[in-house]
Amino acid sequence: MPKTDVIDFYSIGKRLIDIFGAIVGIILFVVPMLLTTVWIKMVSSEGPVLADMKKRVGKKGIEFRMFKFRSMRPNAQEWLRNQPDLYRKYQENDYKLDPDPRLIKGAAFLRKLSIDELPQFFNIFIGDMSLVGPRAYFRYELDEQLLKYPEAIEYINKAITVKPGLTGVWQTSGRSEIGFVERARLDADYASRRSLVYDLLIILKTPYVVLTKKGAL
């Protein structure tokens, strides 16, 4: 069988699984999403419920808005950029802060259990994302990190040949404990190895990682 036929079969199967999984996810988690909406408005009423973030880099480098519950103060990224010492620390630590002064009350709980990621089921349903794939990067994050780690360019170019995912190899292998280059390598490896069976194994591994909070910030 020609390779293109295999790729088409995989793509069709993956999209059907994504649509089904997104519908199931929205139904299963509608109550937690509603409760999270109420909580965010109670503790941070001046800001939107969804994070007002810069667009992320998707398949083939096309940018899209990734839906995510807001777990930080409004305009968090602009606020951070106005704190030179803190922003320098943020850059040096692979774009992470622990503790993170931008977080709103209760945000640590939302993020440890990945509740803030639940709106991405809507991204999956409309086709911007997949259930399984590399984690979507910010454009500025990619630009700045690739200046520091040019050896990762080949990995990134491979990683963006597939849709980003709600879960994936990086997300189930340590998340914030993994540096940029290794994360890019894992993403590229997934793009090379992708199959429906591999996706299923990652999906089955995800609940354990979420419940044990491995690598969550």
N, C-alpha and C positions, 0 to 999 in steps of 0.2 A: 504493500500500500504506500503511495507517495506520502512524503512527510507533511505536505500541505493538508492532506485529508486528515491526518492525525491531529494537526494543530486546530483545524476547523472543528473536529469532534470535541476536542478539549474545550475550546472556546464556547461552543454551544452548551455543552454540559455544565461548564462553570457558571455561565450566565443563568441557566435555569436554576442551579443550586443557589446562586446569589439571590435571585428573586424570591424563591421559596424561603430561604433562610431569613431574608429581610422581613418578609411578612410575618413569619413565626416570631422573630425577635421583637418586632413592634408590638405584636399581640401579647407576648409573654411579659414584656417589660413596660407596658403602658402605665401601670400603677407606679412603679419606681420613677418613671419619667415625670409623671404628674406631681408626685411628692417632691421631687427634686426641683421642679419649676416653682412650686409654692415656697420651698425653703430658700431658694436664691432670692426671690422677691422679698421675703421676710428679712433676711440678713443684709441684703444689698439692693434696696429698692431703687436706687438711682441709676442702676445699669440694666442692660438687657439680660434676658435669660440665657441666650446663646452667646458664646464668646465672639466678640467682634474682632476676629483675627485676620491677619493678612492671608491671602490665598496660599494654598499649598501646591506643590508640584505633583502632577499626576502622570498618567501614562503618556509617553512621547513628549514629556515636558510641558504638557498643557496644564495650566493652572485652574484650580477650582476652589470653591469655598467648602471647607470641611466643617460639618455641623458638630458642635461640641458644647456641652453645658459650660457656662462661665463659672470658673472656680477662682478667678482672680478679680481684683479691683478693676473698675472700668479704665480703659486705655492703659492697661498694665505695661505693654511693651514700650509705649512712649514715656511712661513714668520711669521705667527702668533705664532707658537711654539717657534720661536726665540725671542719673546717679552714676557718674563716671567710674568711681571705684567699684561699685557693685556690678556695673555692666561689664567691667574688665574681668571680674571674678566669674561672671556668668559665661563669658566667652572662653576663658581658660578652662572652665569645667565642662566643656562640651555642651554649652547652652542649658545648664541645669544649675539650680540653687537649692541648697538644703542646709538650714530652713529657707523657705522662700517668702520674703516679706510681702509679696504681691497677693498671696492667697487670702480669700475671704474665710469667715468662720465656717467650719465644717468641711472645707475644701479637701483637707487631708483624707477624710473618710471617703469622699466622693472619688478621689483619685486612686486611693489604695485599692478600692474594689472596682475601679474602671467604670463607675456609674456615669462619670462625665462624658464617656465615649459613646453612650447608648444612642444619641441622636444620629450617629453615623449609619445606623440601619437605614435611614432615609437616603443617605448618600449612595448606599449599596443598591437600594431599590431603583433609584433614578439612573444608576450606571456610572457614577463618578468613581466609585470604589468597588471593591470585592470583599467577600467575607475574609479571604486569605490573600495576603500580599505584603509587599514591603511597607514600612511605615512612611506616610507622606511627609516630605520635608518642606519647610518654608524656603522660599527662593533665597532670601538673605542668608539663611543658615547654610544652604548649599554653597553659595558664593564665598562666604567667609571661611567655611571649613575647607573647601577645596584649595583656597589660597594657602592654608596651613598644611594641608595633606594632599598635595597634587597626585600622589600615588593612588588615591582613591577614585580618580576620575573614571578609570576603566570600569570599576565596580558600579559607580553611579549610572554611567551610560547603559550598562546592562540592566540595572534595577528598574529604570524607568521605561523599559520595554513592556512592563506589565502594570496593571492597575494597582494602586496602593490598597492595603487591606485593613480591616478592623483588627484582625489578628494576623500573626505571621511568625516567621522564624525568629526575628529579633524580639518581637513582643513576648515570645514564649521561652526565650533563652537568657533572660536577665535584664532586659530593658535598660534602665538607667545605669546598670552596672557595666554596660558594654560601651566602649569608646567609639568614636565616629568611624574610623577606618574598619574596625571589625564589624560594626553594624552594616556598613556599606558592602563589605565582603559577604556577609550573611544574606543580604538582600539580593546581591548578584547571584549567589549560589541558588537561592530560591527560584529566580527567574530562569536559570539554566535547567533546574531539575523539575520544574513544576509539572504536576500531574494531579488528577482528581483524587487518587489514593493518598498522595502526599498532603494535599489540602485537608483531607479527612483526618489524617493523623494529627495535623496541627490543630484543627478544630477540637478534637478529642482531648488534646493536651491543655487547651486554653483554660477551662474551668479550674483545673488544679493550680495553674499559675496565678489566676486571679484570686482564688481563695487563700493561697499562701502568701500573696502580696509580694512575690519575688521581684525585686528591682523596681518597685513602684515608688514614685516620689509625689 
